Amino acid sequence: MMKKIITLLTMVFMLAMSCVAFAATDISSGSVQAEGFGAPNQPVGPGYRAAKADAMRNILEEIKEVNIDSETTVEYGLTTSDVIRTKVNGALKGAREVKRWRDAEGYHVVMELGVFGGAGSLADAVIPSVPQVDLPEPSIFQNTTTTTTTTTTTTNIPSSPVVPVTAPVRGNYTGLIVDCTGLGLSTAMAPGIYSENQSVVYGLQHVSHEQVISRGYVGYSNGMSNVSRAGSNPLIVKATGLRDHAIRPVISDADAMTVLSENKATGFLNNGNVVFMR
């Protein structure tokens, strides 16, 4: 009996460790950091070089677990494409040292790699360039009921022009904040927003590749303390849920209609002025 209990506990422990090992790397700060160590019995120069080399190995392990989208991590790209592997190695050369110190345990160096930043960045290495499409029309998110009528006579009455349906527009919003607090949102380099009717509201295909690799098209914040990306007068909508491994918030159809209607006035989606609040 005791042997079975020990075996069960071992399995639970291994499962828990597995979940920790494969947890996605958080990129809400816009960068990835890792610390490296050098043995204390080395001279200063070699000690710090060893710590820096260790930090670079660790930062590579960290970026492997960065979500690109709902199906792909950086590690997947590294194992399936020689081109991506070469580009990622090139991006790693741009990592910078942000801190170093020495104590009784040895030498310490912290290295940082920006996720975005244009040509040569991690984003440039792993985010594909996809064909661009226009943002959807607000009218597709209007809840309507189709009624069938039977006509017995035909008249030559001119048809009325079709007027796109939009929500009432204020026209002065500078950006969008999607409030995902309490939902367990995970970060990704290429996330998106969906509506409750399963339509894409905003995603990678709506933003130029140059903008994607330069600054991304979505930022992240913890609370309202770091939402400057959305400007001085952001439109705030509440996510009703998450999808695709918790990287893509879902908003109501009514909110989707409002967001797209307001964007027509000021273009905040086209400029990537979007923040997911966690």
FIMINU-803427 format. One record per residue (C-alpha): residue number from 1; residue in three letters; x, y, z. Coordinates in steps of 0.5 Angstrom, whole numbers, always signed. Layout:
! residues N
   num   residuo       u       v       w
   NUM       Ala       X       Y       Z
...
//
This chain:
! residues 278
   num   residuo       u       v       w
     1       Met      +0      +0      +0
     2       Met      +6      +5      +2
     3       Lys      +9      +3      -5
     4       Lys      +3      +5      -9
     5       Ile      +2     +12      -5
     6       Ile     +10     +13      -6
     7       Thr      +9     +12     -13
     8       Leu      +3     +16     -14
     9       Leu      +6     +22     -11
    10       Thr     +12     +21     -15
    11       Met      +7     +21     -21
    12       Val      +4     +28     -19
    13       Phe     +10     +31     -17
    14       Met     +13     +29     -24
    15       Leu      +7     +32     -27
    16       Ala      +7     +38     -23
    17       Met     +14     +39     -25
    18       Ser     +12     +38     -33
    19       Cys      +7     +44     -32
    20       Val     +12     +48     -30
    21       Ala     +17     +46     -35
    22       Phe     +13     +48     -41
    23       Ala     +10     +54     -38
    24       Ala     +10     +60     -43
    25       Thr     +15     +65     -42
    26       Asp     +12     +72     -40
    27       Ile     +13     +77     -45
    28       Ser      +9     +83     -42
    29       Ser     +15     +87     -41
    30       Gly     +17     +87     -48
    31       Ser     +23     +83     -47
    32       Val     +26     +77     -44
    33       Gln     +31     +77     -38
    34       Ala     +36     +71     -36
    35       Glu     +41     +71     -30
    36       Gly     +48     +67     -31
    37       Phe     +53     +65     -26
    38       Gly     +61     +64     -26
    39       Ala     +64     +60     -21
    40       Pro     +67     +65     -15
    41       Asn     +74     +62     -16
    42       Gln     +76     +65     -22
    43       Pro     +79     +72     -24
    44       Val     +74     +78     -25
    45       Gly     +75     +77     -33
    46       Pro     +74     +70     -34
    47       Gly     +69     +70     -28
    48       Tyr     +64     +75     -31
    49       Arg     +65     +72     -38
    50       Ala     +63     +65     -36
    51       Ala     +57     +68     -32
    52       Lys     +55     +72     -39
    53       Ala     +56     +66     -43
    54       Asp     +51     +62     -38
    55       Ala     +46     +68     -38
    56       Met     +46     +67     -46
    57       Arg     +45     +60     -45
    58       Asn     +39     +61     -40
    59       Ile     +36     +67     -45
    60       Leu     +36     +62     -51
    61       Glu     +32     +57     -46
    62       Glu     +27     +62     -44
    63       Ile     +25     +65     -51
    64       Lys     +24     +58     -53
    65       Glu     +18     +58     -49
    66       Val     +15     +64     -52
    67       Asn      +8     +63     -55
    68       Ile      +8     +66     -63
    69       Asp      +1     +64     -63
    70       Ser      -4     +59     -61
    71       Glu      +0     +53     -64
    72       Thr      +7     +55     -65
    73       Thr     +13     +57     -60
    74       Val     +20     +59     -61
    75       Glu     +22     +52     -60
    76       Tyr     +18     +49     -65
    77       Gly     +21     +54     -70
    78       Leu     +28     +53     -68
    79       Thr     +27     +45     -69
    80       Thr     +23     +46     -76
    81       Ser     +27     +51     -80
    82       Asp     +34     +52     -81
    83       Val     +33     +59     -83
    84       Ile     +29     +61     -77
    85       Arg     +35     +58     -73
    86       Thr     +40     +62     -76
    87       Lys     +35     +68     -75
    88       Val     +34     +67     -68
    89       Asn     +42     +66     -67
    90       Gly     +43     +73     -70
    91       Ala     +38     +76     -66
    92       Leu     +41     +73     -59
    93       Lys     +47     +77     -61
    94       Gly     +43     +83     -60
    95       Ala     +42     +82     -53
    96       Arg     +45     +87     -48
    97       Glu     +47     +86     -41
    98       Val     +43     +90     -36
    99       Lys     +46     +88     -29
   100       Arg     +53     +85     -26
   101       Trp     +55     +84     -19
   102       Arg     +60     +79     -15
   103       Asp     +58     +76      -8
   104       Ala     +60     +70      -4
   105       Glu     +57     +65      -9
   106       Gly     +61     +68     -15
   107       Tyr     +59     +72     -21
   108       His     +53     +74     -24
   109       Val     +50     +77     -30
   110       Val     +43     +79     -33
   111       Met     +42     +79     -40
   112       Glu     +36     +82     -44
   113       Leu     +33     +81     -51
   114       Gly     +28     +85     -53
   115       Val     +22     +81     -57
   116       Phe     +21     +87     -62
   117       Gly     +25     +92     -65
   118       Gly     +25     +92     -73
   119       Ala     +30     +88     -77
   120       Gly     +34     +83     -73
   121       Ser     +30     +82     -67
   122       Leu     +27     +76     -65
   123       Ala     +20     +78     -68
   124       Asp     +23     +79     -74
   125       Ala     +26     +72     -74
   126       Val     +20     +68     -72
   127       Ile     +14     +72     -74
   128       Pro     +12     +70     -81
   129       Ser      +9     +76     -86
   130       Val      +2     +74     -88
   131       Pro      -3     +77     -93
   132       Gln      -6     +83     -90
   133       Val     -14     +84     -90
   134       Asp     -18     +90     -89
   135       Leu     -21     +90     -82
   136       Pro     -28     +87     -82
   137       Glu     -34     +91     -82
   138       Pro     -38     +93     -76
   139       Ser     -44     +91     -79
   140       Ile     -42     +83     -79
   141       Phe     -43     +83     -71
   142       Gln     -50     +86     -71
   143       Asn     -55     +81     -68
   144       Thr     -61     +81     -74
   145       Thr     -66     +76     -75
   146       Thr     -68     +74     -82
   147       Thr     -75     +74     -84
   148       Thr     -78     +71     -90
   149       Thr     -84     +74     -94
   150       Thr     -88     +72    -100
   151       Thr     -89     +77    -105
   152       Thr     -95     +75    -110
   153       Thr     -94     +81    -115
   154       Thr     -88     +85    -118
   155       Thr     -87     +92    -118
   156       Asn     -82     +97    -121
   157       Ile     -80    +100    -114
   158       Pro     -73    +102    -114
   159       Ser     -69     +99    -108
   160       Ser     -66    +103    -103
   161       Pro     -59    +103    -102
   162       Val     -55     +99     -97
   163       Val     -53    +103     -91
   164       Pro     -47     +99     -87
   165       Val     -49     +99     -80
   166       Thr     -45    +102     -75
   167       Ala     -45    +103     -67
   168       Pro     -46    +110     -65
   169       Val     -39    +114     -66
   170       Arg     -36    +118     -61
   171       Gly     -30    +119     -66
   172       Asn     -24    +121     -60
   173       Tyr     -22    +115     -58
   174       Thr     -14    +114     -58
   175       Gly     -13    +106     -57
   176       Leu     -17    +100     -54
   177       Ile     -16     +97     -48
   178       Val     -19     +90     -47
   179       Asp     -20     +88     -40
   180       Cys     -18     +81     -39
   181       Thr     -17     +81     -31
   182       Gly     -18     +75     -27
   183       Leu     -19     +70     -34
   184       Gly     -11     +68     -34
   185       Leu      -9     +71     -40
   186       Ser      -2     +68     -43
   187       Thr      +2     +73     -47
   188       Ala      +4     +72     -54
   189       Met      +7     +75     -60
   190       Ala      +2     +74     -65
   191       Pro      -5     +74     -61
   192       Gly     -12     +77     -63
   193       Ile     -19     +79     -61
   194       Tyr     -25     +75     -63
   195       Ser     -32     +76     -62
   196       Glu     -37     +71     -59
   197       Asn     -40     +69     -66
   198       Gln     -33     +67     -67
   199       Ser     -31     +72     -72
   200       Val     -24     +75     -72
   201       Val     -24     +83     -70
   202       Tyr     -17     +84     -70
   203       Gly     -11     +80     -71
   204       Leu      -4     +79     -75
   205       Gln      -7     +80     -82
   206       His      -9     +87     -80
   207       Val      -3     +90     -79
   208       Ser      +3     +91     -83
   209       His      +9     +86     -82
   210       Glu     +14     +92     -81
   211       Gln     +10     +95     -75
   212       Val      +9     +88     -72
   213       Ile     +16     +87     -72
   214       Ser     +18     +94     -70
   215       Arg     +13     +94     -64
   216       Gly      +8     +89     -64
   217       Tyr      +1     +90     -65
   218       Val      -1     +89     -58
   219       Gly      +2     +91     -51
   220       Tyr      +0     +88     -44
   221       Ser      -1     +91     -38
   222       Asn      -2     +89     -31
   223       Gly      -8     +94     -29
   224       Met      -8    +101     -31
   225       Ser      -1    +103     -29
   226       Asn      +2    +102     -36
   227       Val      -3    +103     -41
   228       Ser      +0    +109     -45
   229       Arg      +0    +105     -51
   230       Ala      -7    +106     -52
   231       Gly      -6    +114     -51
   232       Ser     -10    +119     -47
   233       Asn     -17    +117     -48
   234       Pro     -18    +109     -49
   235       Leu     -24    +105     -51
   236       Ile     -24    +100     -45
   237       Val     -28     +93     -47
   238       Lys     -29     +87     -42
   239       Ala     -27     +81     -45
   240       Thr     -32     +75     -44
   241       Gly     -27     +70     -44
   242       Leu     -21     +67     -48
   243       Arg     -19     +62     -53
   244       Asp     -14     +59     -57
   245       His     -10     +57     -51
   246       Ala     -12     +63     -47
   247       Ile      -8     +68     -51
   248       Arg     -14     +71     -55
   249       Pro     -19     +75     -51
   250       Val     -27     +74     -53
   251       Ile     -31     +80     -53
   252       Ser     -38     +81     -54
   253       Asp     -41     +82     -61
   254       Ala     -44     +89     -59
   255       Asp     -37     +91     -56
   256       Ala     -34     +88     -63
   257       Met     -39     +93     -67
   258       Thr     -37     +99     -62
   259       Val     -29     +98     -63
   260       Leu     -29     +97     -71
   261       Ser     -34    +103     -71
   262       Glu     -30    +107     -67
   263       Asn     -24    +105     -71
   264       Lys     -26    +108     -77
   265       Ala     -26    +115     -74
   266       Thr     -19    +115     -71
   267       Gly     -16    +108     -74
   268       Phe     -13    +106     -67
   269       Leu     -13     +99     -69
   270       Asn      -9    +100     -75
   271       Asn      -4    +104     -71
   272       Gly      -3     +98     -66
   273       Asn      -5    +102     -60
   274       Val      -8     +96     -57
   275       Val      -7     +94     -50
   276       Phe      -9     +87     -46
   277       Met     -10     +88     -39
   278       Arg      -8     +82     -35
//
